[in-house]
Amino acid sequence: MLQEANARLRGWQRITTKLKHNNRNHRDSLGLETPRVDSPS
């Protein structure tokens, strides 16, 4: 039980960190492609 829960937690951490990196990269690319007036960089 504990080993299984730990493995699942580790997997979720890996997925969440990957999603965070993807969101950051996506936001940067969007900001570079289409400059927004309401949110200056």
The 8 nearest C-alpha neighbors of each residue, nearest first, counted from 0:
[[1, 3, 2, 4, 5, 6, 7, 8],
 [2, 0, 4, 3, 5, 6, 7, 8],
 [1, 3, 5, 4, 0, 6, 7, 8],
 [2, 4, 6, 0, 1, 5, 7, 8],
 [5, 3, 7, 1, 6, 2, 8, 0],
 [6, 4, 8, 2, 7, 3, 1, 9],
 [5, 7, 9, 3, 8, 4, 2, 10],
 [6, 8, 10, 4, 5, 9, 3, 11],
 [9, 7, 5, 11, 10, 6, 4, 12],
 [8, 10, 6, 12, 7, 11, 5, 13],
 [9, 11, 7, 13, 8, 12, 6, 14],
 [10, 12, 14, 8, 13, 9, 15, 7],
 [13, 11, 9, 15, 10, 14, 16, 8],
 [12, 14, 10, 16, 11, 15, 17, 9],
 [15, 13, 11, 17, 12, 16, 18, 10],
 [16, 14, 18, 12, 17, 13, 11, 19],
 [15, 17, 19, 13, 18, 14, 12, 20],
 [16, 18, 14, 20, 15, 19, 21, 13],
 [19, 17, 21, 15, 16, 20, 22, 14],
 [20, 18, 16, 22, 17, 21, 15, 23],
 [21, 19, 23, 17, 18, 22, 24, 16],
 [20, 22, 18, 24, 19, 23, 25, 17],
 [23, 21, 25, 19, 20, 24, 26, 18],
 [24, 22, 20, 26, 21, 25, 19, 27],
 [25, 23, 27, 21, 26, 22, 28, 20],
 [24, 26, 22, 28, 27, 23, 21, 29],
 [25, 27, 29, 23, 24, 28, 22, 30],
 [28, 26, 30, 24, 29, 25, 31, 23],
 [27, 29, 31, 25, 30, 26, 32, 24],
 [30, 28, 32, 26, 31, 27, 33, 25],
 [31, 29, 27, 34, 33, 28, 32, 26],
 [32, 30, 28, 29, 33, 34, 27, 26],
 [31, 33, 29, 30, 28, 34, 27, 35],
 [32, 34, 30, 31, 29, 35, 28, 36],
 [35, 33, 30, 31, 32, 36, 29, 39],
 [36, 34, 38, 37, 33, 39, 30, 40],
 [35, 37, 38, 39, 34, 40, 33, 30],
 [36, 38, 35, 39, 34, 40, 30, 33],
 [39, 37, 36, 35, 40, 34, 30, 33],
 [40, 38, 36, 37, 35, 34, 30, 31],
 [39, 38, 30, 34, 35, 36, 31, 37]]
